[in-house]
């Protein structure tokens, strides 16, 4: 059985999502420590997640979208 390979389409890749998260966090003056606290994780762990070293869970993306008061789609849309 052949494995299907997704081609780059209309959904942002992880790097784009994380870049969008960093920009939004700075725009809204939300510190990494504050978001980590809201997520219930250590700030070091959050920083590693925001830098792509540890994957974010879907639940964390949902929580962050609520914290930043944006729809989850804000992180997922492809702006190209």
Backbone bond lengths (Angstrom), bond angles and torsions (degrees), N, CA, C in turn:
res aa  C-N    CA-C-N  psi(-1)  N-CA   C-N-CA  omega(-1)  CA-C   N-CA-C  phi
1 X - - - 1.448 - - 1.523 109.30 -
2 X 1.315 116.47 125.95 1.459 120.39 179.98 1.519 110.66 -77.69
3 X 1.296 113.49 143.38 1.449 120.21 178.44 1.527 109.02 -89.82
4 X 1.325 116.55 132.32 1.465 120.34 179.13 1.520 109.63 -78.60
5 X 1.300 116.04 137.57 1.462 121.80 178.20 1.519 107.52 -109.50
6 X 1.324 115.70 125.35 1.461 119.18 178.96 1.517 109.48 -78.10
7 X 1.280 116.14 131.01 1.456 120.93 174.79 1.515 108.64 -89.08
8 X 1.323 115.50 153.71 1.455 119.25 178.70 1.516 108.54 -60.62
9 X 1.292 114.95 123.39 1.454 120.01 -176.52 1.502 111.17 -127.94
10 X 1.290 115.38 -130.68 1.454 121.25 -174.32 1.525 113.58 -93.65
11 X 1.314 117.49 -0.92 1.458 120.25 179.15 1.521 109.00 -100.62
12 X 1.317 115.96 133.93 1.462 121.43 -179.11 1.524 110.61 -65.02
13 X 1.331 116.15 148.39 1.461 119.06 174.41 1.533 108.47 -84.34
14 X 1.319 116.46 171.88 1.464 121.58 -175.49 1.526 112.13 -57.76
15 X 1.327 117.98 -42.61 1.470 120.52 -179.82 1.527 110.49 -59.50
16 X 1.330 116.13 -43.81 1.469 119.93 178.35 1.527 111.02 -63.37
17 X 1.332 116.23 -40.57 1.460 120.03 179.14 1.520 111.27 -63.30
18 X 1.332 116.32 -43.69 1.460 120.32 -179.74 1.529 111.32 -68.40
19 X 1.328 117.01 -38.11 1.473 120.29 176.45 1.530 110.24 -62.43
20 X 1.327 115.94 -41.17 1.458 120.99 179.10 1.529 110.22 -65.82
21 X 1.331 116.50 -39.51 1.462 121.20 177.75 1.528 110.57 -61.90
22 X 1.331 117.43 -48.07 1.468 121.02 -179.19 1.523 110.95 -60.17
23 X 1.326 116.72 -45.05 1.463 120.94 -178.98 1.532 110.85 -63.86
24 X 1.320 116.32 -43.87 1.467 120.38 -179.74 1.522 110.94 -65.60
25 X 1.329 116.10 -42.40 1.466 120.46 179.51 1.526 110.31 -59.19
26 X 1.328 116.68 -44.16 1.468 120.60 179.64 1.528 110.92 -68.27
27 X 1.337 116.34 -41.22 1.469 121.23 179.40 1.530 111.30 -59.95
28 X 1.330 115.88 -37.85 1.466 120.78 -177.79 1.527 112.28 -93.47
29 X 1.335 116.68 6.51 1.468 122.15 179.33 1.531 112.17 55.32
30 X 1.322 115.79 44.00 1.456 121.54 176.96 1.529 108.22 -102.32
31 X 1.305 116.66 119.01 1.457 120.56 179.99 1.522 111.72 -75.58
32 X 1.318 114.92 154.78 1.461 119.86 177.36 1.526 110.32 -61.91
33 X 1.319 116.96 -37.12 1.460 121.19 179.62 1.528 110.23 -63.88
34 X 1.333 116.52 -40.83 1.469 121.08 179.83 1.527 110.52 -63.33
35 X 1.330 116.92 -47.16 1.467 119.59 -179.55 1.519 110.34 -64.25
36 X 1.333 116.82 -42.03 1.466 120.44 177.61 1.523 110.54 -57.41
37 X 1.324 116.49 -45.32 1.464 121.24 179.53 1.531 110.69 -60.99
38 X 1.333 116.58 -43.65 1.464 120.69 179.45 1.533 111.99 -64.29
39 X 1.330 116.22 -32.79 1.465 121.30 179.05 1.526 112.06 -81.55
40 X 1.326 116.22 -14.54 1.457 120.64 -178.69 1.518 113.11 77.01
41 X 1.352 115.45 31.14 1.465 119.94 178.57 1.523 109.51 -126.82
42 X 1.311 115.45 163.78 1.465 122.37 177.33 1.530 109.52 -66.51
43 X 1.329 117.38 144.68 1.467 120.53 -178.51 1.528 111.86 -62.46
44 X 1.325 117.92 -33.92 1.468 120.83 177.40 1.524 110.50 -63.31
45 X 1.318 116.73 -41.10 1.460 121.45 178.21 1.519 110.01 -64.51
46 X 1.343 116.71 -43.27 1.471 119.43 179.01 1.528 110.50 -61.41
47 X 1.311 117.57 -44.66 1.466 121.29 -179.63 1.528 110.05 -59.57
48 X 1.320 116.65 -41.45 1.467 119.90 177.46 1.529 111.03 -64.57
49 X 1.321 117.09 -37.28 1.466 121.14 177.44 1.531 110.09 -66.82
50 X 1.333 117.16 -45.28 1.457 121.22 -178.83 1.534 111.33 -64.91
51 X 1.324 116.34 -27.80 1.467 120.52 178.05 1.523 113.11 -90.29
52 X 1.330 116.97 4.08 1.456 121.07 175.84 1.516 115.63 80.49
53 X 1.322 117.18 11.13 1.470 120.43 -179.60 1.529 111.95 -81.32
54 X 1.328 115.52 -28.05 1.462 122.73 176.16 1.536 106.11 -128.54
55 X 1.329 118.16 133.38 1.466 118.63 -179.06 1.528 113.01 -69.71
56 X 1.325 115.80 144.60 1.459 121.91 173.49 1.520 108.00 -84.10
57 X 1.306 115.37 146.20 1.461 119.36 175.48 1.528 108.89 -84.87
58 X 1.305 115.71 163.34 1.466 119.95 176.40 1.524 109.46 -61.06
59 X 1.331 116.03 -40.25 1.466 120.20 178.43 1.527 110.89 -58.70
60 X 1.341 117.29 -41.81 1.470 120.59 178.87 1.524 111.17 -65.15
61 X 1.341 117.32 -41.51 1.464 119.69 177.29 1.531 110.43 -60.77
62 X 1.330 117.27 -40.91 1.463 121.25 177.73 1.529 111.25 -63.96
63 X 1.328 116.07 -44.05 1.462 120.27 178.77 1.526 110.87 -62.51
64 X 1.316 117.03 -43.29 1.464 121.02 -179.98 1.524 110.67 -63.99
65 X 1.322 116.85 -40.47 1.467 119.05 178.81 1.532 109.96 -62.78
66 X 1.326 117.38 -36.89 1.472 120.50 176.64 1.521 111.28 -68.69
67 X 1.322 117.37 -42.80 1.464 121.80 179.00 1.526 110.36 -60.20
68 X 1.332 116.52 -44.18 1.472 121.89 -177.04 1.532 112.55 -85.07
69 X 1.329 116.07 -3.48 1.460 122.26 178.90 1.525 112.79 58.95
70 X 1.339 115.18 47.00 1.463 122.09 173.80 1.527 107.86 -131.08
71 X 1.315 115.76 161.48 1.461 119.89 175.26 1.521 108.87 -76.72
72 X 1.313 116.60 151.09 1.459 121.54 178.27 1.529 111.07 -55.87
73 X 1.303 115.87 -33.70 1.467 121.50 179.90 1.535 112.19 -57.76
74 X 1.333 116.61 -26.06 1.471 121.08 178.39 1.530 110.60 -54.25
75 X 1.338 117.25 -39.46 1.462 121.33 -178.92 1.525 112.28 -81.95
76 X 1.326 116.77 -26.49 1.470 121.32 -172.92 1.518 114.94 -88.45
77 X 1.326 117.45 -25.54 1.464 119.29 -174.38 1.524 111.79 -67.83
78 X 1.310 115.06 146.56 1.470 122.01 178.28 1.523 107.26 -96.22
79 X 1.305 116.63 123.91 1.468 120.63 -178.49 1.517 113.90 -94.22
80 X 1.330 118.01 6.51 1.462 119.24 -178.25 1.506 112.02 -82.78
